[in-house]
Amino acid sequence: MKLGRIGNPGAERPIIFDKDDNYRDLTNVVSDLDSDNLNFETVSKIKSLNLSELPKLDKNQRIGPCVKNPSKFIGIGLNFKDHALEQNLPIPKEPIIFSKFTTCISGPNDDIVIPKNSNSTDWEVELGFVIGKKCSYVSEKDAINYVLGFFLVNDVSERNFQKNRGGTWDKGKGFDTFGPIGPYIVTTDEISNYQNLNMYLDVNGERMQTGNTNQMIFSVSQLVSYMSHCMTLLPGDICCTGTPPGVGENKNPSKFLKGGEIVQLGIDKLGDQTHKVIKYNA
């Protein structure tokens, strides 16, 4: 199933997409897609519904972020073999973990805002996943059983803040609007080939990134297991899993977002995003 949220910022409501991609209202079934409700019990409850009996909503509405207020938004760095080669960097021996501040989360078609004093804002198409039950010290074999579903992420990054402003990645990853997620969560039962999904990202119609999740150094199961040995993962926690080659930093010469661009990205079965890039205006 495909689960999402629609409405103005701060006033989104949960929906399910039916077979014709109509928006069906879930507010009488679940209050929102958040840590209280993003679990396998909720998924089972929704699966039992006759979608044709749910109210059909106007499709001319903003699509919001597909997860509300996760306790954690975790990123994985340098997790694609071809991206590591692009940067002439060694293949990591363990996953590189960083945090994206949860205030960066935005909708799949919302504007991307270039931060004040930024000259190095970059793009990254990524596979995201959401946890469906409490997860601590799980094995790789069992790890996928803790994943509720997958979604599309643009891991927007400010490279100067990320790499040159004090030695931690987090500050370059968590600016407002730097975490567009969605348009929807696709539950794991509908995506058996999540380690073989095509990915793309365009800027002003020019293809920048082309990749496939089969290039991930650490698989989804490996990541869930590894992270669960570093922290307790909770229902509703989200993670983005790395990006393929073609980021602006590694163009020759480097190419960054300046404002006015249109960024489009997508992953097989997980939909697409379209963003207008604007400059910060206090």
ABEGO torsion letter per residue (X at the ends): XBBBBBEBBGABBBBBBBAAGBBBBAAAABABBBAAABBAAAAAAAAABBAAABBBBBABBBBBBABBGBABBBBBBGABAAAAAAAGBBBBABBBBBBBBAAABBBAABBBBBBBGBAABBBBBBBBBBBABBBBGBBAAAAAAABABBBBBBBBBBAAAAAABGGBAAAAAABBGABBBOABBBBAAABAAAABBBBBBBBGGBBABBBBAAABABBAAAAAAAAAAABBBBBGBBBBAEBBBGBAAABOBBBBBAEGBBBBBBBBGAEBBBBBBBBBBX
